[in-house]
């Protein structure tokens, strides 16, 4: 299965121009199966001459929540791959915005810590382990709850930081990663987050799984739909389009 994943990883990197000569890429390593697989693939890719890239990993510890990361395992994992692991520390104050959940505030501050560290240390890209299922789930979430046809693009230039976010696993299915993680004996984190909650994302993930169980090809149709927008057949501001094709 790792060979299949590697082919899809390479295809995604080429198709969406994710890697360029001279890139310094910081990998967000949470310790989950997706980020472990991404780190493994990126470390292997960094050994190839063209395009020549440099990669390091970063793991963020939130100091004010009782969450135990297996730092020793993550250090060993990265050492075996020949890349540096940067362990960063952060915290959040939930009183700053009582409307937001602890889960949201934790996730946002983790990312902010990654972004700031990347800028301060000369990285131009951050790689996240979002896979194909994550992106399609986000598409369904945004359509259902926000009324927007949008998702997580494979490549996104940030507005407030001189960074580009890349998602090299964008074409890889979650089941593939789960199977490969077992084959490669990836170790799970010692404990789950105490603030982990059932979210809208989890609801949409279940919906996507139900849809794929009924019609497996829906995965590819949903993906293609994001690049096959027929604006003339959609409502427009102020009324509805009268164009008939």
Secondary structure, DSSP 4 states (H G I P E B T S, - for coil): -HHHHHHHHHHHHHHTT---TT-EEEEE--SSHHHHHHHHHHHHHTTSSSS--EEEEEEEEETTS-----HHHHHHHHHHHT--EEEEEE---GGG-TTS-HHHHHHHHHHHHHHHHHHHTT--EEE----HHHHHHHHHHIIIII-------SEEE-SSSS-EEE-TTTT--HHHHHHHHHHTTPPPPSS--TT----HHHHHHHHHHHHHHH-TTHHHHHHHHTT---GGGSEETTEE-----
